[in-house]
Amino acid sequence: MSIIIDVSPKAFLPVYRPYIEDYSNRYNIYYGGRGSGKTIFVMQKLLLKGLKEKRTILLMRKTTASCKFSVWKELKEAVDRFQLTKYFTFYESDYSAVCKLNGTTFKCSGLDVAEKIKGFSEISDVLLEEATEFTPEDFELIDGTVRSVKYDLPLNIYCLFNPVSKANWVYKRFGFDTGLVPENTFILKTTYLDNPYLSQDYIERMEQMKITNPTRWKIEALGDFVSLDKLIFQNWTSEEFDHSKINGELIIGMDFGFINDVSTIVASILDEASKRIYIFKEWGDVGKTNDELAAIISALGFSKSTIVADSAEKKSIEEIKRQRVKRIVPCAKGPDSILFGIQKLQQYQIIVHPSCSGIITEFENYAWTKDRATGEYINKPIDQFNHYCDALRYSLQCIDNTQKIKTLSKSALSL
């Protein structure tokens, strides 16, 4: 049963309008910078396609848990945007939705249970959100599920992503290395410049990234495949300054070590208005007990300040708190929290006082992992030269609730 609804082309961004009903290629690659509206468009496109005939459409992230706040949320918003909510039944228990008018089913799933994917039957279309999170083997498995002959309209697979590095599987699989588009493949690159509805604040943040982290700007704003530089932090300088004369928030972070790893404390002033972090004080040493660490915090003058410490050491945090360091708290952690914290720090210009030699040494050595097969650096930090950097990363969580900088989710960073 085909359902006809009157949707104005103006409901779509101009850059996408020529492709609303184009189903001619099996593989459809929508990639580029953040804020370009590609996920919204493809979800709308699939929704309209599902109204043309009864279909089974699979919406995927790498893990099922990440579906709730990504593809599942986007599906419900697309249905609501077209004022079709009363014609759908949503099942929160398994993240599925059924159109009451023609039986089209949307299923949201991850690949954490591969056998579940193999059990899906009559799949007509697949959307892979954050396709770079999947592996080539994942893609082949998914590709093999889209094979039904019962549908009138073509079968399609949609891969959506922001480029990560040239070492990722999508770079060669879809011909970005040669510039030759594979057979039966459509590719469209878009950026925030294609979205006229973005706020001025968002645009200004993108332009600020161009100054503080040009490499990250090329990837996240322009959507380019860029070879990462070896060093993680290049948005810093070392210069003299008087921190007492800088307007901003005091932020303090702490990382724990003992025998082989150094315990560290890093204190900074965060000037959100100018997007600058001024690191004015550091401390680091090995072999210190929690009582000694509490005494050191007091000696540094931070016993009454908020200190965000490594949450892996909750016992240490509690013992230090009992030594009159009442405002020490554990940091928030989650999947990919290290990477997201790094990306947040890269949005600022960091000025380090010359007396802070420990973090200067780490900034000069903290590096990305090199992929042995491609020789490209990938989005995975080497676990070395990072103890002061970790303390700095935790310190961003000191900001109060009105400007809180937490360990952010992907969706929050997607902007």
N, C-alpha and C positions, 0 to 999 in steps of 0.2 A: 504494500500500500504506500503510495507516494503522497506526502503531505506538502501542500504549497503554503508558504508563509511569505508575507510581503516584507522583505528586508531591504532597506535602502543601501546602495553601495556606500553611502556616507557613514554607515556603521563600521566600515573598515578603513584603516589608514590608507591613504592614496597609493603607497608603494605596493600594497598587497592586492588591490582591487582587480588587477588583470588575472589573478590566480585563484579567485574564489571557487570556480567550478572547473578548474583544470586538474583532471585526474589521469593525464596521459602517461606519466612516468611512475614506475613502481617505487623508486627511491626518491624521496623529496627532502632536500637538505636545506634547512633554514638556520643560518648561523650569523654571527656577527657580534656587535657590542650589546651591552646591557641597556635596557630601557627602550629597545626598538619595537616592542609589542609583538614579537614573533610568536610567543606562546599563546597569547590571546587570539591572534589571527588563526593559527592552526586549529585551536580548539573550536572556534566559531565555524571554520570550514568543515571540520568533522561533524559538528552538530547538524549543519545544514545537509551534509551528505547522508547522515543517518535518518533524516526526515524524508529523503527521496525514496528509500526502500529499507526494509528490515535488514539491519546489519549487526554484527558483533564487533565492537571496536575496543581495542585494548590500549589503555593509557598506562605508561610504564615509567618508573624510576628504578634505579639500581636496587633499592631496598623498599619493601612494602611500607615500612614505617615512615619513610619520607614522602609517600604519596599523599598523606592526609593534608599537608599544608602546601602541596604543589598541584599535581594534576587533578586531584579530587576537588580541591578548592577552585581551581580554574574551570573545571567542568560545571560546577554549580553556578559560578558567576556567569558563565556563557549562557546557560539556560535562563538565568534570571534576566540577563541583558536583553534577550530576545522575548522576554515576557512569556516563557513557556513552562514555568515552574509547575503550574497546576496539571500539566500533561506528563509529568515525570514522577516516578517513585524512586526515592533514594534510600539505599540500604547501607547505613553506616557500619554495620557489622562486618561487611566484606568489601566496602567501597565499590559498590556497583549501583547502576541506575538503569531503569527501564522506561522507555517511552510508552505511555499507555495507548497512544494512537496507532502505532504500527509494530510495537514489540522490539524496536532497536534497543540493544543492550550495550552499555558502556561498563567495562571492567577495569579497575585500577589495581595494579599489582607490581611487585618487585621481582627480582630474580633470586632473592634469598631462598626461595623454595622452587628450584628449577623444575621439579616434577609437576608442580602446579601448572606451570606454563604449558608443559607437554600435554596436560589434560584438557586444556581449553580446546574446544572444537569450533569449527566454522568461523575462525577469525577472519574478518574482512579488511581491517585496517589496524595499524599499530602506530602509536606516537611514543617515541623515546625522548623523554625530557632529560636534559643533561646527558646527551648521548656519549659524551667523552668519559662518563663514569663507567660505562660498560666496557667489555673486552671484545676482541674480534670473535672469540668463541661464543660469547653471549649473543652477538649480532647474528651469527650463523644459526644459532638455535631459534632465535625469534623469527628470523627470515623464513625458516622452514615451517613455522606454524601458519604462515599466511599463504594458503594454497587452495582454498575452497573454490569450487566451480559453480556454486549455487547463485552467485550474485550477477546482476546485470551490469552494474558499474564496476570499473576496474578495482583491483586490490592495490592498496597503497601503504607504504611505510614512511613515516615522517621522523627525521632525526633533527632534533633541536639542540643547539649548544652554543656556548661562548668558547672560542678557542682557548686552549690551555698551553700547549707547546707543540712543536713539530714532531715530538717523540710520540704523541698520542696516536692511536690506531686510525682515527678518522682522517688524519692528514694524508696518508697514502691511499687508504681505502676509497676515498672519493676524489682522488686525482689532484689534490692541492699541491703535491710535490712536483707534478709535471705540467699542471695547468690544463690537462686534458680531462674533460668531464666524461666519466664512464657511461657506457650504454645504459639506456633506460633510467637515467638519473637527471633530476632537476636540482639546481643549486641557486639559492638566493641569499645574498649577504645584505644585511641591514644594520643600521646603527641608531643611536639616540637622535641623530640629526634627521632621521626619517620620521620621527614622532613629534608632531607639532603640539601635542597636548601635555608635554612634560612641564613640570614646574620650573620656574626660574632658579629656585634653590638647587634642584637636581642638576640643571645645566651648569651652574656655577661650581658645584662639587666636581663634576666631570672636568671642567676647565682647570680647577685647582690641582687635580690629579696629574694633569699634563705637566705641571711645574714640579710637584713633589716626587712624582714617580713616572717618568716618561715611558718606561717599558710597560708598566702595568696599565698606563693610559692607552697605549697602542692595542693591548689585548682586550681590556674591559670596555673602553669607550669606542675604539675604532673597529674592534673585532678582528684584528689581524693575527695571523700565526707569526709569533715572534720568538726568536731564540732567546731564552732567558739568559741574563748575565749570571756569571758564577756566584757573585756575592749577593746576598739577600737584601741587605740594606745599603742603598747608595744615596738615600735622601737625608744625609747628615753632614754636619761640619763640626769642627772643634774650635771653639773661640771663647775668650774671656767674657764673662758677664756677671752682673750682680743680681742674683735671683730675687732678692728682696724688693727690687724695683720693677719686677715684671708682674703685670696683672694676669691673674689666672688662678686655676685650681691646683692645690697641692695634691699630687698623686704619688703613692708609695707602694712598691711591690716587693715581695720576698720569695726567694726560692730556697729550698732546703737541700743540704748535702751533709756529709759527715767525714768519711775517710777519703774516698777518691774524688768525690764531687764537692765543690765549694758551696757553702751557704752564701747567699747574696741578698743585699738590700739595695734598691735603686729608688731615689727620690727625685721628682721632677716637678716643674710647673707647666701645666697644660694651658695654653692660651688658645681657646677654641676659636676666637674671633679671627686670629691670624693663621690658624691651623699650624701652630708651632708647639713643640715640646722642648722644654729647656731642662736638661739633665744636670743637676747641680751637686748631687751627693751620691756616693756609692760606698758600699762596704762589702768585703768578701773574705772568707777564711774557711779553713777546714777544721774538723775535730771539735766543734763547739757544741756543748750540750744546750738543751732548751733554756735552762736557767741562765747560762752565759749569753745566749742570744737575746733573752729578755733584758739583761743588763746592758747589752750593746745598743739595743733599740732605745733604751732610756738615755744612755750616754749621747746618742746622736740627736736627742731632743724630739723623738717621734713617739714617745709612750702614750700621748694623748691624741695622736693622729690616726686616721683610718689607714690600715695596712692590709692589702690583699695578698694573701700567701697561697702557696701551692696546696690545693685541696687534697692532694694525695697524702698529706701529713696532718691529718685531723688531730691526732694525739699531740703532736708537737704544738699545733695551734692552740689547743686547749691548755696545755701546760704553760705556754708563754702568756696566755690571757690571764692565768692565775697569778702571774707575777706583775700585776698592775699594768699590763698592756691590754687594756680592755677592748680596744677597737680593732684588734687584728681579726680578720675574717677569712674564710676559705674562698678561693676563686671559683667561678662557675666554669665547668668544662662540658664538652659535648663532642660529637663526631667532628673531626677536622678542626677542632678548636685552635690548634697551633697555627694551621694555615690561615684561618680567618683572623686570628690575632695579629699575625704578620701583615696581612693585607690591610688591616685597620691602621697599624703603625705606619705603613707605607703611604698613607694619605696625609701624613704630617711632615713638615720640615723639622728635623731633629737637630738641636744645637747642644753639643756636649761640652761641659766645662773641661779644660785640659787636665784638671786634677783627677778626673774620672777615667783613669788609665785602663781599668778592667773592661769596661763596656766599649771603650775605643778599640782595644785589642779584639774583642768579639766582633764588632762591626767590621773590622778589617779581615776577619776570617770566617764568619758564619756564612755557610754556602749551601747552594742547592745541590741535590744529588745529580750526578751525570748518568744518563742512560748508556749502558755499555754498548748496546746494539746500534744506537744512532749517533752517539757522541753529543746529544743535546741535553741541556740541563732541564730537569723536570720539577714540577711543583711538590717536591718532597725535601725538606731540610735535612742536612746531615746532622746527626745528634752529637755535635761537638761545638765548642765555642758558643754556648747558648745559655749559660746560667744567669748572667746579668741580663741577657736579652729576654729570658723567661720572666724574670722579676719585673722588667719594664712592661712586658706584655700583660702581666697580671695587674699592674698598677692602673691600666686604663679602666678597670672596673671600679675605681674609687669614686667616679663622678656620681653626683646625686641623681635622684630619680628623674629630674627634669631634663638632664643631659646625659643619661646613663649610657656608658659605652660598655657593653657586655661582650662576652664571646658570642658572636653573632651567628645566626643560622644562615644557609645559602640564599634562602629567599629574601632575608633582610639585606644581604649584600648585593643581591641581584639588582636592587634599586630600580 
